[in-house]
């Protein structure tokens, strides 16, 4: 698959990426619950380039949308999960996500966006 990633991103678009997803609230790391909505979008313009499904507590499946073109090594992607009115967030590049599938989202303060 790694050769496939380097040679052509098309093969990754035809498969799902799976891994773990958790969030840290009040110093405690918890699994994102099954069925929760987690947005997955490009940082540069907010386009949703994939669909992330939480199949079971703490486990995700990500399918990239075939109609979008993006740079695997440059484009940042953001993930957001909201629970009890608080937003948890992480940012990564697609190639980093492909190589490290363990995601931990942290509290995101919109008033202090970096």
C-alpha positions in Angstrom: 0.0 0.0 0.0 2.9 2.4 0.8 4.2 2.0 -2.8 0.6 2.7 -4.0 0.5 5.9 -1.9 3.7 7.1 -3.3 2.9 6.1 -6.9 -0.7 7.0 -7.2 -3.3 8.2 -4.6 -6.1 6.8 -6.7 -5.7 3.3 -5.1 -6.2 4.8 -1.6 -9.4 6.6 -2.8 -10.8 3.1 -3.6 -10.2 1.8 -0.1 -11.0 2.9 3.4 -8.6 3.9 6.1 -9.3 2.5 9.5 -7.9 3.3 12.9 -8.7 4.5 16.5 -10.1 7.9 17.4 -10.3 9.4 20.9 -10.7 12.8 22.5 -9.2 14.4 25.6 -11.6 16.1 27.9 -10.8 17.3 31.4 -7.5 15.4 31.4 -9.2 12.1 30.5 -8.9 10.4 27.1 -12.1 8.8 25.9 -13.2 6.9 22.8 -15.3 8.8 20.3 -18.6 6.9 20.6 -20.1 4.7 17.8 -22.3 6.7 15.4 -20.8 10.1 16.4 -20.4 12.7 13.7 -16.7 13.7 13.1 -16.1 16.2 10.3 -13.2 15.7 8.0 -12.2 18.6 5.8 -9.4 20.5 4.1 -8.0 23.3 6.2 -7.5 25.6 3.2 -11.2 25.8 2.2 -13.3 23.7 4.5 -14.3 21.2 1.7 -15.3 17.8 3.0 -13.0 15.5 1.1 -14.0 12.4 2.9 -16.5 10.7 5.2 -15.5 9.4 8.6 -17.8 6.8 10.1 -17.4 5.8 13.8 -18.2 2.0 13.4 -17.7 1.2 17.1 -16.5 3.1 20.2 -13.1 4.5 19.4 -12.8 3.0 15.9 -13.2 4.9 12.6 -13.4 4.1 9.0 -12.5 6.9 6.5 -13.4 7.0 2.9 -12.0 9.7 0.7 -14.3 11.3 -1.9 -13.0 10.5 -5.4 -14.1 13.7 -7.0 -11.6 15.9 -5.0 -8.0 16.5 -5.9 -5.6 17.3 -3.1 -1.9 17.1 -2.3 -1.1 14.2 0.1 2.0 15.9 1.4 1.0 19.5 1.6 -2.8 19.8 2.3 -3.7 19.9 6.0 -6.9 18.2 6.9 -8.9 19.0 10.1 -11.1 16.7 12.1 -13.8 18.2 14.5 -16.0 16.4 17.0 -18.5 18.2 19.1 -19.9 16.9 22.4 -21.9 18.8 25.0 -21.2 22.0 23.1 -17.5 21.7 23.2 -15.4 21.1 20.0 -12.4 18.7 19.9 -10.0 19.0 17.0 -6.9 17.7 15.4 -5.0 18.6 12.2 -2.8 16.4 10.1 -1.7 15.7 6.5 -3.2 12.8 4.6 0.1 11.0 4.3 0.6 11.3 8.1 -2.9 10.0 8.7 -2.2 7.1 6.4 1.0 6.2 8.4 -0.4 6.9 11.9 -4.0 6.0 12.3 -4.3 6.6 16.0 -6.1 10.0 16.4 -6.5 12.0 19.5 -8.6 15.2 19.4 -8.1 18.0 21.9 -10.3 20.9 23.0 -10.5 23.5 20.3 -11.0 27.2 21.3 -12.4 29.0 18.2 -11.7 32.4 19.8 -8.0 31.5 19.8 -7.5 29.7 16.5 -3.8 29.2 15.7 
